[in-house]
Amino acid sequence: MPTVTTQGTNVDTEQIVSALQAQLGDKYQVFAKDNPNREVLSVKQSTLSFASVHVVREDGVTKYHVHGGGLVIGRLVNELGIARKVADAIKSAPGLGSA
């Protein structure tokens, strides 16, 4: 599970979604999940290729915990594939803070 830490906590969920969508392109769907207890985003490339991003804001930093989705083998593939790609997109996305 890749984790990316950036400085600052002033970026809202919609800005994160927009920044990730711009970095990843049209082949990916990025959207916020409806979860009242946690800030969670979903990134989907296909039915079998998807990842979740858990956003945690604390002590002046924002942590993005990226998890590949799926069952056993699929999860392993997604951890090594799409989850890493999403983590790299967060690192290089303008406006999400400095890593």
C-alpha positions, 0 to 999 in steps of 0.5 A: 500500500503506497502512502503519499504525504504532502504539506498542508491540509487546505485542499478539499475533496473536489480539488483532489478529484480534479487534480487526480483526473487531470494527472491520470487522464480519460482512461480513469474515473476518479470520484469521491465515495459517499462515506460520512466517517472517512474521506475516501476516493475511488480510482477505476480503470476497468472492472478489475483495475481499481484502487481506493485512496483514504485521505487523512488530514492531521498536524499540517499534512495530508496523507493519501493511503492508496490501496489496490482493490480486488480479491487476493490475486487481483488485489496484489496486481492492483497494489503493484499496478494502479495503486502505484500509478495513483500514488505517483499521480498524487506526488506530481499533481499540481495543487496537492501540496509538496511531497 
